[in-house]
Amino acid sequence: MTDQQLRTCVADDKARRGNENSKGKIQNFTELILATLFQPPPPTMNLDSINGQDLTGAFKITNLVVSGLCVLGGFSQLFHSFHSFVSGLYIIAFGAVIGGLEFRVPAEAYVYASFLFSFIGRGIFYTFLGVSLSGGSIFRIFAGLIVFIIGLAYIVLETVPSISPPDNMNPDGSMIGLNDDEGV
C-alpha cells in the first residue's frame, strides 16, 4: 500500500465516521502508521568491521568467566550428595583446566584435548558444562545458563569466517608451550 493509498483510506474513514472528536486520534494514528511503514530499516550488523581486529583479550576474559563460574558452581554442589560431590569435583577440574589454558598451553593439551582448540569443540564442551552445572540453587542455574549461552556463542562463531580463534586456541605453533621440548 502506497502513502497516497493509505491517506485516501484514512480520509474515507474520517468522512464515514464524521465525528470531530476522533479526528485528532485518527490523525495521530495515521502519523504513527506512516512513520512505522516508511521509516528506514535498522542498520545491519557488519561482521567485516571485526575482521582483522585482535579479539584475544575478549576471548580470554570470556574463558576466564566460564572458568570462574565452573569452579564456584562446582564448589557450591560439593556437599549435597555423593553424586553431586563427584560431579562437583569434575566441574571444578574442568573449570581449572579452562582457566589454566588461558595462561599456559602444554604440548600435550592439543593431543589429549584437541576439541578445546576450535570454536565448535569448545562451544559443545561449554554447553555440556552449562547443563551439568545447572540445577539445585539459583546461583548454579544462573552460572549454568551463562556457560551454556557462551557455549552456543562459540558454536556460532565457528560459522563466522572473519573471526579467527585467539592465539591460545591455534594449534599451528603460536601457542605457548607447543614447541617447548623441556616437558617432553
C-alpha positions in Angstrom: 0.0 0.0 0.0 1.5 3.3 -1.0 1.5 6.5 1.0 -1.2 8.1 -1.1 -3.5 5.0 -0.9 -3.1 4.9 2.9 -4.0 8.6 3.1 -7.1 8.0 0.9 -8.3 5.2 3.2 -7.8 7.3 6.3 -9.7 10.2 4.7 -12.5 7.9 3.7 -12.7 6.6 7.2 -12.8 10.1 8.6 -15.6 11.1 6.2 -17.6 7.9 7.1 -17.3 8.5 10.8 -18.0 12.2 10.7 -17.0 12.5 14.3 -15.0 15.6 15.0 -13.6 14.2 18.4 -12.0 11.3 16.7 -10.3 13.4 14.1 -7.2 14.1 16.2 -6.8 10.4 17.3 -7.0 9.2 13.7 -4.5 11.8 12.6 -2.1 10.7 15.3 -2.7 7.1 14.5 -2.2 7.8 10.7 1.1 9.5 11.5 2.1 6.6 13.6 1.3 4.1 10.8 3.1 6.3 8.2 6.1 6.7 10.4 6.2 2.9 11.0 5.7 1.9 7.4 8.1 4.4 5.8 11.0 4.5 8.3 14.4 3.3 7.0 15.3 -0.2 8.1 17.6 -0.5 11.1 21.3 -0.9 10.3 22.5 -4.5 10.0 25.5 -5.9 11.9 28.5 -5.8 9.7 31.0 -8.5 10.8 33.5 -7.3 8.3 34.4 -4.5 10.7 35.5 -7.1 13.2 37.8 -8.7 10.6 41.5 -8.0 11.4 40.8 -6.9 15.0 42.6 -8.8 17.8 39.8 -10.3 20.0 42.3 -12.3 22.1 41.5 -10.3 25.2 37.8 -10.7 24.8 38.1 -14.5 24.4 40.5 -14.6 27.4 38.0 -12.7 29.6 35.1 -14.9 28.4 37.0 -18.1 29.0 38.1 -16.9 32.5 34.5 -16.1 33.3 33.5 -19.6 32.3 36.3 -21.0 34.4 35.3 -19.0 37.4 31.7 -19.9 37.2 32.6 -23.6 36.8 34.9 -23.5 39.8 32.4 -21.6 42.0 29.4 -23.7 40.8 31.4 -26.9 41.4 32.2 -25.9 45.0 28.6 -25.0 45.6 27.4 -28.5 44.8 30.1 -30.5 46.7 28.2 -31.2 49.9 24.7 -32.3 48.7 25.1 -35.9 47.9 27.7 -38.4 46.7 26.7 -37.8 43.0 26.8 -34.1 43.5 30.2 -34.4 45.1 31.7 -36.3 42.2 30.0 -34.1 39.7 31.3 -31.0 41.5 34.8 -32.3 41.5 34.7 -32.9 37.7 33.3 -29.4 37.1 35.9 -27.8 39.4 38.6 -29.7 37.5 37.3 -28.7 34.1 37.0 -25.1 35.2 40.6 -25.1 36.4 41.8 -26.6 33.1 39.9 -24.0 31.1 41.4 -21.2 33.3 44.9 -22.7 33.1 44.8 -23.0 29.3 44.4 -19.2 29.2 47.9 -18.7 30.7 49.9 -21.7 29.6 49.2 -24.3 27.0 51.2 -27.5 27.4 52.1 -29.5 24.3 50.0 -32.5 25.5 46.9 -30.4 25.6 46.4 -30.5 21.9 46.9 -34.2 21.8 44.5 -35.1 24.6 42.0 -32.2 24.4 42.1 -31.1 20.8 38.4 -30.2 20.9 39.3 -27.2 23.1 41.2 -25.7 20.2 38.3 -25.0 17.9 35.2 -22.8 18.5 32.8 -25.7 17.9 34.6 -28.1 20.2 34.9 -25.5 23.0 31.3 -24.5 22.4 30.0 -28.0 22.7 32.1 -28.5 25.8 30.8 -25.3 27.4 27.2 -26.3 26.6 27.9 -29.7 28.3 29.4 -27.9 31.3 26.4 -25.5 31.5 23.9 -28.3 31.5 26.0 -30.2 34.1 26.3 -27.1 36.3 22.6 -26.1 36.3 20.2 -27.0 39.0 20.0 -27.1 42.8 20.3 -23.4 43.5 19.7 -20.1 41.9 23.4 -19.4 41.6 24.1 -22.8 39.8 21.1 -22.2 37.5 22.4 -18.7 36.6 26.0 -20.0 36.2 24.9 -22.9 34.1 22.8 -20.6 31.9 25.7 -18.2 31.3 28.1 -21.0 30.5 25.5 -22.6 28.2 24.9 -19.3 26.3 28.7 -18.7 25.9 28.9 -22.3 24.5 26.2 -21.5 22.0 28.0 -18.3 21.1 31.2 -20.3 20.5 29.4 -22.7 18.3 28.0 -19.8 16.2 31.5 -18.3 16.0 32.7 -21.4 14.1 30.5 -20.3 11.2 31.9 -16.8 11.0 35.0 -16.9 8.9 36.0 -13.3 9.6 36.7 -14.1 13.3 39.7 -16.2 13.9 40.5 -18.1 17.1 42.9 -16.5 19.6 46.5 -17.5 19.8 46.0 -20.0 22.6 43.4 -21.8 20.5 45.7 -22.0 17.5 47.4 -25.4 17.1 49.8 -24.2 14.4 52.7 -23.3 16.7 51.8 -19.9 18.1 50.6 -21.4 21.3 52.7 -21.0 24.4 54.3 -24.3 25.2 53.6 -26.1 21.9 57.2 -26.1 20.8 58.8 -26.5 24.2 61.0 -29.6 24.4 61.6 -29.3 28.1 58.5 -31.1 29.2 58.7 -33.9 26.6 
